[in-house]
Amino acid sequence: MSVCVRCYIAGQVQGVFFRSSVLEQAQMLGIVGHAKNMGDSRVEVLACGDELAIDALKRWLQHGPPSATVTEVNCVDVEIEEPRGFTTL
């Protein structure tokens, strides 16, 4: 069963290849959605996919790529029309 979550990641997550690293993780896990920078220095990740894959991505978001410093991750389940691919905005 496919689930969708919207996560907001805080810390040093902009300018450190966070979004492109999320894209790589999502593609490996078969997840669709997007990652985009927010105006308040956070990154928003919308992810839809298999529940186990989403759980794996949420665990990865807790630390992100080596160049990032994640201080907070907040995820909520959402009901939306599932995107067709994964993009960075």
C-alpha positions as a Markdown table, in Angstrom:
| # | Residue | x | y | z |
|---|---|---|---|---|
| 1 | Met | 0.0 | 0.0 | 0.0 |
| 2 | Ser | 1.3 | 3.4 | -0.9 |
| 3 | Val | 1.6 | 6.2 | 1.7 |
| 4 | Cys | 2.5 | 9.8 | 1.5 |
| 5 | Val | 4.3 | 12.0 | 4.0 |
| 6 | Arg | 5.4 | 15.6 | 4.1 |
| 7 | Cys | 8.5 | 16.2 | 6.1 |
| 8 | Tyr | 10.2 | 19.5 | 7.1 |
| 9 | Ile | 13.9 | 19.2 | 7.9 |
| 10 | Ala | 15.8 | 21.9 | 9.9 |
| 11 | Gly | 19.5 | 22.5 | 10.5 |
| 12 | Gln | 22.3 | 23.1 | 8.0 |
| 13 | Val | 20.3 | 21.6 | 5.1 |
| 14 | Gln | 20.5 | 24.2 | 2.3 |
| 15 | Gly | 23.6 | 24.6 | 0.2 |
| 16 | Val | 24.9 | 21.2 | 1.2 |
| 17 | Phe | 23.5 | 19.0 | -1.5 |
| 18 | Phe | 20.6 | 17.8 | 0.7 |
| 19 | Arg | 17.9 | 17.9 | -2.0 |
| 20 | Ser | 20.0 | 16.1 | -4.5 |
| 21 | Ser | 20.9 | 13.5 | -1.9 |
| 22 | Val | 17.2 | 13.0 | -1.0 |
| 23 | Leu | 16.6 | 12.5 | -4.8 |
| 24 | Glu | 19.2 | 9.7 | -4.9 |
| 25 | Gln | 17.7 | 8.1 | -1.8 |
| 26 | Ala | 14.2 | 8.3 | -3.1 |
| 27 | Gln | 15.1 | 6.8 | -6.5 |
| 28 | Met | 16.9 | 3.9 | -4.7 |
| 29 | Leu | 13.8 | 3.3 | -2.6 |
| 30 | Gly | 11.2 | 3.7 | -5.4 |
| 31 | Ile | 9.7 | 6.8 | -3.8 |
| 32 | Val | 8.1 | 9.6 | -5.7 |
| 33 | Gly | 7.6 | 13.2 | -4.6 |
| 34 | His | 9.8 | 16.3 | -4.3 |
| 35 | Ala | 12.4 | 18.1 | -2.2 |
| 36 | Lys | 12.5 | 21.8 | -2.1 |
| 37 | Asn | 14.1 | 24.6 | -0.2 |
| 38 | Met | 11.9 | 26.7 | 2.1 |
| 39 | Gly | 12.3 | 30.4 | 2.7 |
| 40 | Asp | 13.1 | 29.7 | 6.4 |
| 41 | Ser | 16.2 | 27.6 | 5.7 |
| 42 | Arg | 14.3 | 24.3 | 6.1 |
| 43 | Val | 13.9 | 21.7 | 3.3 |
| 44 | Glu | 10.4 | 20.2 | 2.6 |
| 45 | Val | 10.2 | 16.6 | 1.4 |
| 46 | Leu | 7.0 | 15.2 | 0.0 |
| 47 | Ala | 7.4 | 11.4 | -0.4 |
| 48 | Cys | 5.0 | 8.8 | -1.6 |
| 49 | Gly | 5.7 | 5.1 | -1.8 |
| 50 | Asp | 5.7 | 1.7 | 0.0 |
| 51 | Glu | 5.4 | 2.1 | 3.8 |
| 52 | Leu | 8.7 | 0.3 | 4.4 |
| 53 | Ala | 10.5 | 2.6 | 1.8 |
| 54 | Ile | 9.0 | 5.7 | 3.4 |
| 55 | Asp | 10.2 | 4.5 | 6.9 |
| 56 | Ala | 13.7 | 4.0 | 5.5 |
| 57 | Leu | 13.7 | 7.5 | 4.0 |
| 58 | Lys | 12.4 | 9.0 | 7.2 |
| 59 | Arg | 15.3 | 7.3 | 9.1 |
| 60 | Trp | 17.8 | 8.7 | 6.5 |
| 61 | Leu | 16.4 | 12.2 | 6.8 |
| 62 | Gln | 17.4 | 12.2 | 10.5 |
| 63 | His | 21.0 | 12.6 | 9.4 |
| 64 | Gly | 21.0 | 13.4 | 5.7 |
| 65 | Pro | 24.2 | 13.5 | 3.6 |
| 66 | Pro | 27.6 | 13.9 | 5.3 |
| 67 | Ser | 27.7 | 17.6 | 4.5 |
| 68 | Ala | 24.4 | 18.3 | 6.3 |
| 69 | Thr | 23.7 | 18.9 | 10.0 |
| 70 | Val | 20.1 | 17.9 | 10.7 |
| 71 | Thr | 18.6 | 19.3 | 14.0 |
| 72 | Glu | 14.9 | 18.5 | 13.5 |
| 73 | Val | 12.7 | 16.4 | 11.3 |
| 74 | Asn | 8.9 | 16.7 | 11.4 |
| 75 | Cys | 6.8 | 14.4 | 9.2 |
| 76 | Val | 3.1 | 14.2 | 8.9 |
| 77 | Asp | 1.0 | 11.8 | 6.8 |
| 78 | Val | -0.8 | 13.4 | 3.9 |
| 79 | Glu | -3.5 | 12.4 | 1.4 |
| 80 | Ile | -2.7 | 13.7 | -2.0 |
| 81 | Glu | -2.7 | 12.6 | -5.6 |
| 82 | Glu | 0.6 | 10.6 | -5.9 |
| 83 | Pro | 3.2 | 12.4 | -8.0 |
| 84 | Arg | 4.7 | 10.6 | -11.0 |
| 85 | Gly | 8.4 | 10.9 | -10.2 |
| 86 | Phe | 10.8 | 12.6 | -7.7 |
| 87 | Thr | 12.0 | 16.1 | -8.4 |
| 88 | Thr | 14.0 | 18.9 | -6.7 |
| 89 | Leu | 12.4 | 22.3 | -6.7 |
